[in-house]
Amino acid sequence: MLVIRRRPGESVLIGDGIEIEILETNGGQVKLGIRAPKEIPVLRKEVWLTGCENEAASHSVTQPSLAGLVEKVAEWRSRT
């Protein structure tokens, strides 16, 4: 891991097309500005991890369990 110090207004370049600029620091927080090509997704890590967990969970659902869930939802909807 590369560790560098930057001040507000300074930037870091990654490759030819990504720039990360320090916009503001306030106590223990840092506000970043990120310029990247549209085809490169820029996500907060926790959002990416949630997506990975959802993807893994979707592969573990079996057809019978999904059919049972559909039946339960249909029963619930008919009661309301």
PASEDREN-47677 format. One record per residue: residue number from 0; x, y, z of N, C-alpha, C, O, CB in turn. Coordinates in Angstrom, 2 decimals. Glycine has a CB too. Example, Ala and Ser with C-alpha at 12.3 -4.5 7.8 and 13.67 -1.06 7.14 Angstrom:
@pos 0 | nc1 13.19 | nc2 -5.69 | nc3 7.80 | cac1 12.30 | cac2 -4.50 | cac3 7.80 | cc1 13.20 | cc2 -3.30 | cc3 7.80 | oc1 14.24 | oc2 -3.32 | oc3 8.46 | cbc1 11.31 | cbc2 -4.47 | cbc3 9.05
@pos 1 | nc1 12.85 | nc2 -2.25 | nc3 7.08 | cac1 13.67 | cac2 -1.06 | cac3 7.14 | cc1 12.90 | cc2 0.03 | cc3 7.87 | oc1 13.41 | oc2 1.14 | oc3 8.04 | cbc1 14.08 | cbc2 -0.60 | cbc3 5.72
This chain:
@pos 0 | nc1 0.85 | nc2 -1.17 | nc3 0.00 | cac1 0.00 | cac2 0.00 | cac3 0.00 | cc1 0.89 | cc2 1.24 | cc3 0.00 | oc1 1.83 | oc2 1.35 | oc3 0.80 | cbc1 -0.97 | cbc2 0.00 | cbc3 1.22
@pos 1 | nc1 0.59 | nc2 2.14 | nc3 -0.90 | cac1 1.30 | cac2 3.41 | cac3 -0.96 | cc1 0.62 | cc2 4.38 | cc3 0.01 | oc1 -0.60 | oc2 4.54 | oc3 -0.02 | cbc1 1.30 | cbc2 3.99 | cbc3 -2.41
@pos 2 | nc1 1.40 | nc2 5.02 | nc3 0.86 | cac1 0.87 | cac2 5.99 | cac3 1.81 | cc1 1.54 | cc2 7.33 | cc3 1.52 | oc1 2.77 | oc2 7.44 | oc3 1.55 | cbc1 1.10 | cbc2 5.54 | cbc3 3.29
@pos 3 | nc1 0.72 | nc2 8.34 | nc3 1.23 | cac1 1.25 | cac2 9.68 | cac3 0.96 | cc1 0.39 | cc2 10.70 | cc3 1.69 | oc1 -0.76 | oc2 10.43 | oc3 2.03 | cbc1 1.28 | cbc2 9.98 | cbc3 -0.57
@pos 4 | nc1 0.96 | nc2 11.85 | nc3 1.94 | cac1 0.22 | cac2 12.94 | cac3 2.58 | cc1 -0.17 | cc2 13.95 | cc3 1.51 | oc1 0.63 | oc2 14.28 | oc3 0.63 | cbc1 1.06 | cbc2 13.62 | cbc3 3.72
@pos 5 | nc1 -1.38 | nc2 14.43 | nc3 1.58 | cac1 -1.89 | cac2 15.45 | cac3 0.67 | cc1 -2.64 | cc2 16.49 | cc3 1.48 | oc1 -3.19 | oc2 16.18 | oc3 2.53 | cbc1 -2.80 | cbc2 14.84 | cbc3 -0.42
@pos 6 | nc1 -2.66 | nc2 17.70 | nc3 1.00 | cac1 -3.41 | cac2 18.79 | cac3 1.62 | cc1 -4.58 | cc2 19.14 | cc3 0.70 | oc1 -4.59 | oc2 18.78 | oc3 -0.47 | cbc1 -2.49 | cbc2 20.04 | cbc3 1.87
@pos 7 | nc1 -5.58 | nc2 19.84 | nc3 1.24 | cac1 -6.69 | cac2 20.28 | cac3 0.38 | cc1 -6.17 | cc2 21.02 | cc3 -0.85 | oc1 -5.30 | oc2 21.88 | oc3 -0.76 | cbc1 -7.66 | cbc2 21.18 | cbc3 1.17
@pos 8 | nc1 -6.75 | nc2 20.66 | nc3 -2.01 | cac1 -6.32 | cac2 21.24 | cac3 -3.28 | cc1 -5.28 | cc2 20.42 | cc3 -4.00 | oc1 -5.02 | oc2 20.65 | oc3 -5.18 | cbc1 -5.80 | cbc2 22.61 | cbc3 -3.06
@pos 9 | nc1 -4.66 | nc2 19.46 | nc3 -3.32 | cac1 -3.66 | cac2 18.59 | cac3 -3.95 | cc1 -4.33 | cc2 17.31 | cc3 -4.43 | oc1 -5.39 | oc2 16.93 | oc3 -3.94 | cbc1 -2.51 | cbc2 18.27 | cbc3 -2.96
@pos 10 | nc1 -3.70 | nc2 16.66 | nc3 -5.41 | cac1 -4.29 | cac2 15.49 | cac3 -6.05 | cc1 -3.32 | cc2 14.32 | cc3 -6.09 | oc1 -2.12 | oc2 14.46 | oc3 -5.85 | cbc1 -4.73 | cbc2 15.83 | cbc3 -7.45
@pos 11 | nc1 -3.89 | nc2 13.17 | nc3 -6.39 | cac1 -3.15 | cac2 11.93 | cac3 -6.67 | cc1 -3.67 | cc2 11.43 | cc3 -8.00 | oc1 -4.88 | oc2 11.41 | oc3 -8.22 | cbc1 -3.33 | cbc2 10.85 | cbc3 -5.51
@pos 12 | nc1 -2.79 | nc2 11.02 | nc3 -8.89 | cac1 -3.18 | cac2 10.46 | cac3 -10.18 | cc1 -2.97 | cc2 8.96 | cc3 -10.16 | oc1 -1.96 | oc2 8.47 | oc3 -9.65 | cbc1 -2.38 | cbc2 11.11 | cbc3 -11.33
@pos 13 | nc1 -3.95 | nc2 8.23 | nc3 -10.71 | cac1 -3.85 | cac2 6.78 | cac3 -10.84 | cc1 -3.99 | cc2 6.47 | cc3 -12.32 | oc1 -5.04 | oc2 6.68 | oc3 -12.92 | cbc1 -4.94 | cbc2 6.03 | cbc3 -9.98
@pos 14 | nc1 -2.91 | nc2 5.97 | nc3 -12.90 | cac1 -2.92 | cac2 5.70 | cac3 -14.33 | cc1 -3.10 | cc2 6.98 | cc3 -15.12 | oc1 -2.73 | oc2 8.06 | oc3 -14.66 | cbc1 -4.02 | cbc2 4.70 | cbc3 -14.69
@pos 15 | nc1 -3.68 | nc2 6.84 | nc3 -16.31 | cac1 -3.87 | cac2 8.00 | cac3 -17.19 | cc1 -5.20 | cc2 8.70 | cc3 -16.97 | oc1 -5.36 | oc2 9.85 | oc3 -17.39 | cbc1 -3.77 | cbc2 7.56 | cbc3 -18.62
@pos 16 | nc1 -6.17 | nc2 8.04 | nc3 -16.33 | cac1 -7.51 | cac2 8.62 | cac3 -16.35 | cc1 -8.18 | cc2 8.84 | cc3 -15.02 | oc1 -9.34 | oc2 9.24 | oc3 -14.99 | cbc1 -8.35 | cbc2 7.77 | cbc3 -17.13
@pos 17 | nc1 -7.50 | nc2 8.61 | nc3 -13.90 | cac1 -8.15 | cac2 8.75 | cac3 -12.60 | cc1 -7.39 | cc2 9.78 | cc3 -11.77 | oc1 -6.17 | oc2 9.69 | oc3 -11.60 | cbc1 -8.22 | cbc2 7.39 | cbc3 -11.86
@pos 18 | nc1 -8.13 | nc2 10.75 | nc3 -11.25 | cac1 -7.54 | cac2 11.76 | cac3 -10.37 | cc1 -8.36 | cc2 11.82 | cc3 -9.09 | oc1 -9.59 | oc2 11.90 | oc3 -9.13 | cbc1 -7.49 | cbc2 13.16 | cbc3 -11.05
@pos 19 | nc1 -7.68 | nc2 11.77 | nc3 -7.97 | cac1 -8.32 | cac2 11.89 | cac3 -6.66 | cc1 -7.80 | cc2 13.17 | cc3 -6.03 | oc1 -6.60 | oc2 13.30 | oc3 -5.77 | cbc1 -8.05 | cbc2 10.63 | cbc3 -5.75
@pos 20 | nc1 -8.70 | nc2 14.11 | nc3 -5.78 | cac1 -8.32 | cac2 15.40 | cac3 -5.21 | cc1 -8.83 | cc2 15.51 | cc3 -3.79 | oc1 -9.97 | oc2 15.13 | oc3 -3.51 | cbc1 -8.85 | cbc2 16.56 | cbc3 -6.08
@pos 21 | nc1 -8.01 | nc2 16.02 | nc3 -2.90 | cac1 -8.43 | cac2 16.30 | cac3 -1.53 | cc1 -9.17 | cc2 17.63 | cc3 -1.57 | oc1 -8.58 | oc2 18.67 | oc3 -1.86 | cbc1 -7.21 | cbc2 16.33 | cbc3 -0.53
@pos 22 | nc1 -10.46 | nc2 17.60 | nc3 -1.27 | cac1 -11.26 | cac2 18.81 | cac3 -1.31 | cc1 -11.28 | cc2 19.54 | cc3 0.03 | oc1 -11.22 | oc2 20.76 | oc3 0.09 | cbc1 -12.67 | cbc2 18.48 | cbc3 -1.73
@pos 23 | nc1 -11.35 | nc2 18.75 | nc3 1.11 | cac1 -11.52 | cac2 19.36 | cac3 2.42 | cc1 -11.13 | cc2 18.36 | cc3 3.50 | oc1 -11.36 | oc2 17.16 | oc3 3.36 | cbc1 -12.97 | cbc2 19.84 | cbc3 2.62
@pos 24 | nc1 -10.55 | nc2 18.84 | nc3 4.56 | cac1 -10.32 | cac2 18.02 | cac3 5.75 | cc1 -10.98 | cc2 18.72 | cc3 6.92 | oc1 -10.95 | oc2 19.94 | oc3 7.03 | cbc1 -8.79 | cbc2 17.79 | cbc3 6.01
@pos 25 | nc1 -11.56 | nc2 17.91 | nc3 7.81 | cac1 -12.26 | cac2 18.46 | cac3 8.95 | cc1 -12.18 | cc2 17.45 | cc3 10.08 | oc1 -12.91 | oc2 16.46 | oc3 10.09 | cbc1 -13.74 | cbc2 18.81 | cbc3 8.61
@pos 26 | nc1 -11.31 | nc2 17.69 | nc3 11.03 | cac1 -11.14 | cac2 16.73 | cac3 12.13 | cc1 -10.66 | cc2 15.40 | cc3 11.58 | oc1 -9.60 | oc2 15.33 | oc3 10.96 | cbc1 -12.46 | cbc2 16.55 | cbc3 12.91
@pos 27 | nc1 -11.42 | nc2 14.36 | nc3 11.81 | cac1 -11.05 | cac2 13.03 | cac3 11.35 | cc1 -11.64 | cc2 12.66 | cc3 10.01 | oc1 -11.56 | oc2 11.50 | oc3 9.61 | cbc1 -11.48 | cbc2 12.02 | cbc3 12.36
@pos 28 | nc1 -12.24 | nc2 13.61 | nc3 9.30 | cac1 -12.86 | cac2 13.32 | cac3 8.02 | cc1 -12.12 | cc2 13.98 | cc3 6.87 | oc1 -11.51 | oc2 15.04 | oc3 7.04 | cbc1 -14.31 | cbc2 13.76 | cbc3 8.02
@pos 29 | nc1 -12.18 | nc2 13.35 | nc3 5.72 | cac1 -11.58 | cac2 13.88 | cac3 4.50 | cc1 -12.63 | cc2 13.83 | cc3 3.40 | oc1 -13.28 | oc2 12.80 | oc3 3.22 | cbc1 -10.29 | cbc2 13.08 | cbc3 4.09
@pos 30 | nc1 -12.81 | nc2 14.92 | nc3 2.67 | cac1 -13.73 | cac2 14.93 | cac3 1.53 | cc1 -12.88 | cc2 14.81 | cc3 0.27 | oc1 -11.98 | oc2 15.62 | oc3 0.03 | cbc1 -14.61 | cbc2 16.24 | cbc3 1.51
@pos 31 | nc1 -13.19 | nc2 13.79 | nc3 -0.53 | cac1 -12.45 | cac2 13.52 | cac3 -1.76 | cc1 -13.29 | cc2 13.85 | cc3 -2.98 | oc1 -14.51 | oc2 13.70 | oc3 -2.96 | cbc1 -12.01 | cbc2 12.06 | cbc3 -1.80
@pos 32 | nc1 -12.63 | nc2 14.30 | nc3 -4.02 | cac1 -13.24 | cac2 14.43 | cac3 -5.33 | cc1 -12.55 | cc2 13.44 | cc3 -6.26 | oc1 -11.32 | oc2 13.40 | oc3 -6.30 | cbc1 -13.13 | cbc2 15.89 | cbc3 -5.87
@pos 33 | nc1 -13.31 | nc2 12.66 | nc3 -6.99 | cac1 -12.74 | cac2 11.62 | cac3 -7.84 | cc1 -13.18 | cc2 11.85 | cc3 -9.27 | oc1 -14.38 | oc2 11.90 | oc3 -9.56 | cbc1 -13.16 | cbc2 10.20 | cbc3 -7.36
@pos 34 | nc1 -12.21 | nc2 11.99 | nc3 -10.17 | cac1 -12.49 | cac2 12.09 | cac3 -11.61 | cc1 -12.01 | cc2 10.79 | cc3 -12.24 | oc1 -10.85 | oc2 10.41 | oc3 -12.11 | cbc1 -11.77 | cbc2 13.35 | cbc3 -12.26
@pos 35 | nc1 -12.94 | nc2 10.12 | nc3 -12.92 | cac1 -12.60 | cac2 8.86 | cac3 -13.56 | cc1 -13.47 | cc2 8.71 | cc3 -14.81 | oc1 -14.56 | oc2 9.29 | oc3 -14.87 | cbc1 -12.81 | cbc2 7.64 | cbc3 -12.59
@pos 36 | nc1 -13.00 | nc2 7.95 | nc3 -15.80 | cac1 -13.83 | cac2 7.68 | cac3 -16.98 | cc1 -15.15 | cc2 7.02 | cc3 -16.57 | oc1 -15.20 | oc2 6.30 | oc3 -15.57 | cbc1 -13.08 | cbc2 6.79 | cbc3 -17.99
@pos 37 | nc1 -16.20 | nc2 7.27 | nc3 -17.33 | cac1 -17.52 | cac2 6.73 | cac3 -17.00 | cc1 -17.54 | cc2 5.21 | cc3 -16.92 | oc1 -18.32 | oc2 4.63 | oc3 -16.17 | cbc1 -18.53 | cbc2 7.19 | cbc3 -18.03
@pos 38 | nc1 -16.67 | nc2 4.56 | nc3 -17.70 | cac1 -16.69 | cac2 3.09 | cac3 -17.71 | cc1 -16.02 | cc2 2.47 | cc3 -16.49 | oc1 -16.05 | oc2 1.25 | oc3 -16.32 | cbc1 -16.00 | cbc2 2.59 | cbc3 -18.96
@pos 39 | nc1 -15.41 | nc2 3.29 | nc3 -15.64 | cac1 -14.78 | cac2 2.78 | cac3 -14.42 | cc1 -15.70 | cc2 3.10 | cc3 -13.24 | oc1 -15.90 | oc2 4.26 | oc3 -12.91 | cbc1 -13.37 | cbc2 3.41 | cbc3 -14.20
@pos 40 | nc1 -16.27 | nc2 2.05 | nc3 -12.61 | cac1 -17.16 | cac2 2.31 | cac3 -11.48 | cc1 -16.36 | cc2 2.84 | cc3 -10.29 | oc1 -15.25 | oc2 2.37 | oc3 -10.01 | cbc1 -17.93 | cbc2 1.02 | cbc3 -11.10
@pos 41 | nc1 -16.93 | nc2 3.79 | nc3 -9.59 | cac1 -16.33 | cac2 4.33 | cac3 -8.37 | cc1 -17.37 | cc2 4.12 | cc3 -7.26 | oc1 -18.43 | oc2 4.75 | oc3 -7.27 | cbc1 -15.92 | cbc2 5.87 | cbc3 -8.52
@pos 42 | nc1 -17.06 | nc2 3.24 | nc3 -6.32 | cac1 -17.98 | cac2 2.88 | cac3 -5.25 | cc1 -17.30 | cc2 3.00 | cc3 -3.90 | oc1 -16.10 | oc2 2.79 | oc3 -3.78 | cbc1 -18.52 | cbc2 1.47 | cbc3 -5.46
@pos 43 | nc1 -18.10 | nc2 3.33 | nc3 -2.88 | cac1 -17.60 | cac2 3.19 | cac3 -1.51 | cc1 -17.44 | cc2 1.70 | cc3 -1.24 | oc1 -18.21 | oc2 0.89 | oc3 -1.75 | cbc1 -18.57 | cbc2 3.88 | cbc3 -0.46
@pos 44 | nc1 -16.44 | nc2 1.33 | nc3 -0.45 | cac1 -16.15 | cac2 -0.08 | cac3 -0.23 | cc1 -17.34 | cc2 -0.82 | cc3 0.38 | oc1 -17.61 | oc2 -1.96 | oc3 0.01 | cbc1 -14.94 | cbc2 -0.23 | cbc3 0.67
@pos 45 | nc1 -18.05 | nc2 -0.19 | nc3 1.32 | cac1 -19.16 | cac2 -0.88 | cac3 1.97 | cc1 -20.29 | cc2 -1.17 | cc3 0.98 | oc1 -20.99 | oc2 -2.17 | oc3 1.13 | cbc1 -19.69 | cbc2 -0.05 | cbc3 3.14
@pos 46 | nc1 -20.48 | nc2 -0.31 | nc3 -0.01 | cac1 -21.48 | cac2 -0.56 | cac3 -1.04 | cc1 -21.06 | cc2 -1.73 | cc3 -1.91 | oc1 -21.88 | oc2 -2.59 | oc3 -2.25 | cbc1 -21.70 | cbc2 0.71 | cbc3 -1.91
@pos 47 | nc1 -19.79 | nc2 -1.78 | nc3 -2.28 | cac1 -19.26 | cac2 -2.89 | cac3 -3.08 | cc1 -19.39 | cc2 -4.22 | cc3 -2.32 | oc1 -19.79 | oc2 -5.22 | oc3 -2.90 | cbc1 -17.78 | cbc2 -2.63 | cbc3 -3.46
@pos 48 | nc1 -19.03 | nc2 -4.21 | nc3 -1.02 | cac1 -19.13 | cac2 -5.44 | cac3 -0.23 | cc1 -20.56 | cc2 -5.94 | cc3 -0.11 | oc1 -20.81 | oc2 -7.14 | oc3 -0.20 | cbc1 -18.55 | cbc2 -5.22 | cbc3 1.17
@pos 49 | nc1 -21.51 | nc2 -5.03 | nc3 0.07 | cac1 -22.92 | cac2 -5.41 | cac3 0.14 | cc1 -23.36 | cc2 -6.04 | cc3 -1.18 | oc1 -24.09 | oc2 -7.04 | oc3 -1.18 | cbc1 -23.80 | cbc2 -4.19 | cbc3 0.47
@pos 50 | nc1 -22.92 | nc2 -5.47 | nc3 -2.29 | cac1 -23.23 | cac2 -6.06 | cac3 -3.60 | cc1 -22.68 | cc2 -7.46 | cc3 -3.74 | oc1 -23.36 | oc2 -8.35 | oc3 -4.26 | cbc1 -22.69 | cbc2 -5.18 | cbc3 -4.71
@pos 51 | nc1 -21.45 | nc2 -7.67 | nc3 -3.28 | cac1 -20.84 | cac2 -9.01 | cac3 -3.32 | cc1 -21.63 | cc2 -9.99 | cc3 -2.46 | oc1 -21.88 | oc2 -11.13 | oc3 -2.87 | cbc1 -19.38 | cbc2 -8.95 | cbc3 -2.84
@pos 52 | nc1 -22.02 | nc2 -9.56 | nc3 -1.27 | cac1 -22.81 | cac2 -10.43 | cac3 -0.38 | cc1 -24.16 | cc2 -10.77 | cc3 -1.00 | oc1 -24.61 | oc2 -11.92 | oc3 -0.93 | cbc1 -23.01 | cbc2 -9.76 | cbc3 0.99
@pos 53 | nc1 -24.80 | nc2 -9.79 | nc3 -1.61 | cac1 -26.10 | cac2 -10.04 | cac3 -2.27 | cc1 -25.95 | cc2 -11.01 | cc3 -3.43 | oc1 -26.78 | oc2 -11.89 | oc3 -3.62 | cbc1 -26.72 | cbc2 -8.72 | cbc3 -2.76
@pos 54 | nc1 -24.89 | nc2 -10.84 | nc3 -4.20 | cac1 -24.63 | cac2 -11.75 | cac3 -5.32 | cc1 -24.42 | cc2 -13.18 | cc3 -4.83 | oc1 -24.98 | oc2 -14.12 | oc3 -5.39 | cbc1 -23.38 | cbc2 -11.28 | cbc3 -6.12
@pos 55 | nc1 -23.63 | nc2 -13.33 | nc3 -3.77 | cac1 -23.38 | cac2 -14.67 | cac3 -3.21 | cc1 -24.67 | cc2 -15.27 | cc3 -2.67 | oc1 -24.93 | oc2 -16.46 | oc3 -2.86 | cbc1 -22.32 | cbc2 -14.61 | cbc3 -2.10
@pos 56 | nc1 -25.48 | nc2 -14.47 | nc3 -1.99 | cac1 -26.73 | cac2 -14.97 | cac3 -1.44 | cc1 -27.70 | cc2 -15.40 | cc3 -2.53 | oc1 -28.44 | oc2 -16.37 | oc3 -2.37 | cbc1 -27.38 | cbc2 -13.91 | cbc3 -0.56
@pos 57 | nc1 -27.69 | nc2 -14.67 | nc3 -3.65 | cac1 -28.61 | cac2 -15.01 | cac3 -4.73 | cc1 -28.26 | cc2 -16.35 | cc3 -5.37 | oc1 -29.14 | oc2 -17.03 | oc3 -5.91 | cbc1 -28.61 | cbc2 -13.92 | cbc3 -5.79
@pos 58 | nc1 -27.00 | nc2 -16.74 | nc3 -5.32 | cac1 -26.60 | cac2 -18.02 | cac3 -5.89 | cc1 -26.92 | cc2 -19.18 | cc3 -4.96 | oc1 -26.95 | oc2 -20.34 | oc3 -5.39 | cbc1 -25.12 | cbc2 -18.01 | cbc3 -6.20
@pos 59 | nc1 -27.16 | nc2 -18.89 | nc3 -3.68 | cac1 -27.43 | cac2 -19.96 | cac3 -2.73 | cc1 -28.92 | cc2 -20.29 | cc3 -2.61 | oc1 -29.29 | oc2 -21.20 | oc3 -1.88 | cbc1 -26.87 | cbc2 -19.60 | cbc3 -1.37
@pos 60 | nc1 -29.78 | nc2 -19.55 | nc3 -3.31 | cac1 -31.22 | cac2 -19.81 | cac3 -3.26 | cc1 -31.54 | cc2 -20.96 | cc3 -4.20 | oc1 -31.16 | oc2 -20.95 | oc3 -5.37 | cbc1 -32.04 | cbc2 -18.53 | cbc3 -3.65
@pos 61 | nc1 -32.24 | nc2 -21.96 | nc3 -3.67 | cac1 -32.62 | cac2 -23.12 | cac3 -4.49 | cc1 -34.01 | cc2 -22.89 | cc3 -5.07 | oc1 -34.78 | oc2 -22.08 | oc3 -4.55 | cbc1 -32.58 | cbc2 -24.43 | cbc3 -3.65
@pos 62 | nc1 -34.32 | nc2 -23.59 | nc3 -6.12 | cac1 -35.63 | cac2 -23.46 | cac3 -6.77 | cc1 -36.77 | cc2 -23.83 | cc3 -5.82 | oc1 -37.76 | oc2 -23.09 | oc3 -5.76 | cbc1 -35.69 | cbc2 -24.36 | cbc3 -8.02
@pos 63 | nc1 -36.67 | nc2 -24.93 | nc3 -5.06 | cac1 -37.77 | cac2 -25.26 | cac3 -4.13 | cc1 -37.96 | cc2 -24.19 | cc3 -3.05 | oc1 -39.09 | oc2 -23.87 | oc3 -2.71 | cbc1 -37.50 | cbc2 -26.61 | cbc3 -3.46
@pos 64 | nc1 -36.86 | nc2 -23.63 | nc3 -2.52 | cac1 -37.02 | cac2 -22.63 | cac3 -1.48 | cc1 -37.62 | cc2 -21.35 | cc3 -2.05 | oc1 -38.40 | oc2 -20.67 | oc3 -1.38 | cbc1 -35.67 | cbc2 -22.32 | cbc3 -0.81
@pos 65 | nc1 -37.28 | nc2 -21.02 | nc3 -3.29 | cac1 -37.86 | cac2 -19.85 | cac3 -3.94 | cc1 -39.35 | cc2 -20.05 | cc3 -4.19 | oc1 -40.14 | oc2 -19.13 | oc3 -4.00 | cbc1 -37.13 | cbc2 -19.56 | cbc3 -5.26
@pos 66 | nc1 -39.72 | nc2 -21.25 | nc3 -4.61 | cac1 -41.14 | cac2 -21.55 | cac3 -4.84 | cc1 -41.92 | cc2 -21.45 | cc3 -3.53 | oc1 -43.04 | oc2 -20.94 | oc3 -3.52 | cbc1 -41.31 | cbc2 -22.96 | cbc3 -5.45
@pos 67 | nc1 -41.34 | nc2 -21.93 | nc3 -2.43 | cac1 -42.00 | cac2 -21.82 | cac3 -1.12 | cc1 -42.17 | cc2 -20.38 | cc3 -0.70 | oc1 -43.19 | oc2 -20.02 | oc3 -0.12 | cbc1 -41.20 | cbc2 -22.58 | cbc3 -0.07
@pos 68 | nc1 -41.18 | nc2 -19.57 | nc3 -0.98 | cac1 -41.26 | cac2 -18.15 | cac3 -0.65 | cc1 -42.36 | cc2 -17.46 | cc3 -1.45 | oc1 -43.10 | oc2 -16.64 | oc3 -0.92 | cbc1 -39.91 | cbc2 -17.47 | cbc3 -0.90
@pos 69 | nc1 -42.46 | nc2 -17.81 | nc3 -2.72 | cac1 -43.51 | cac2 -17.23 | cac3 -3.57 | cc1 -44.89 | cc2 -17.60 | cc3 -3.03 | oc1 -45.79 | oc2 -16.77 | oc3 -3.02 | cbc1 -43.35 | cbc2 -17.72 | cbc3 -5.03
@pos 70 | nc1 -45.04 | nc2 -18.85 | nc3 -2.59 | cac1 -46.32 | cac2 -19.28 | cac3 -2.03 | cc1 -46.66 | cc2 -18.49 | cc3 -0.77 | oc1 -47.80 | oc2 -18.08 | oc3 -0.58 | cbc1 -46.29 | cbc2 -20.79 | cbc3 -1.71
@pos 71 | nc1 -45.67 | nc2 -18.28 | nc3 0.11 | cac1 -45.91 | cac2 -17.54 | cac3 1.35 | cc1 -46.28 | cc2 -16.09 | cc3 1.06 | oc1 -47.16 | oc2 -15.53 | oc3 1.73 | cbc1 -44.66 | cbc2 -17.59 | cbc3 2.24
@pos 72 | nc1 -45.64 | nc2 -15.48 | nc3 0.09 | cac1 -45.97 | cac2 -14.11 | cac3 -0.28 | cc1 -47.39 | cc2 -14.05 | cc3 -0.84 | oc1 -48.13 | oc2 -13.13 | oc3 -0.52 | cbc1 -44.95 | cbc2 -13.56 | cbc3 -1.31
@pos 73 | nc1 -47.77 | nc2 -15.02 | nc3 -1.66 | cac1 -49.12 | cac2 -15.06 | cac3 -2.23 | cc1 -50.15 | cc2 -15.21 | cc3 -1.11 | oc1 -51.19 | oc2 -14.54 | oc3 -1.14 | cbc1 -49.25 | cbc2 -16.22 | cbc3 -3.26
@pos 74 | nc1 -49.89 | nc2 -16.07 | nc3 -0.13 | cac1 -50.81 | cac2 -16.24 | cac3 1.00 | cc1 -50.93 | cc2 -14.94 | cc3 1.78 | oc1 -52.03 | oc2 -14.53 | oc3 2.15 | cbc1 -50.34 | cbc2 -17.36 | cbc3 1.93
@pos 75 | nc1 -49.81 | nc2 -14.29 | nc3 2.04 | cac1 -49.82 | cac2 -13.04 | cac3 2.80 | cc1 -50.62 | cc2 -11.97 | cc3 2.06 | oc1 -51.40 | oc2 -11.25 | oc3 2.67 | cbc1 -48.38 | cbc2 -12.55 | cbc3 3.05
@pos 76 | nc1 -50.42 | nc2 -11.87 | nc3 0.74 | cac1 -51.13 | cac2 -10.87 | cac3 -0.05 | cc1 -52.62 | cc2 -11.12 | cc3 -0.08 | oc1 -53.42 | oc2 -10.18 | oc3 -0.11 | cbc1 -50.59 | cbc2 -10.83 | cbc3 -1.47
@pos 77 | nc1 -53.03 | nc2 -12.40 | nc3 -0.07 | cac1 -54.45 | cac2 -12.70 | cac3 -0.11 | cc1 -55.13 | cc2 -12.36 | cc3 1.22 | oc1 -56.34 | oc2 -12.16 | oc3 1.25 | cbc1 -54.66 | cbc2 -14.19 | cbc3 -0.44
@pos 78 | nc1 -54.37 | nc2 -12.29 | nc3 2.31 | cac1 -54.93 | cac2 -11.93 | cac3 3.62 | cc1 -55.05 | cc2 -10.42 | cc3 3.82 | oc1 -55.80 | oc2 -9.97 | oc3 4.67 | cbc1 -54.08 | cbc2 -12.51 | cbc3 4.73
@pos 79 | nc1 -54.32 | nc2 -9.66 | nc3 3.04 | cac1 -54.33 | cac2 -8.20 | cac3 3.25 | cc1 -55.25 | cc2 -7.50 | cc3 2.27 | oc1 -55.38 | oc2 -6.27 | oc3 2.31 | cbc1 -52.92 | cbc2 -7.63 | cbc3 3.13
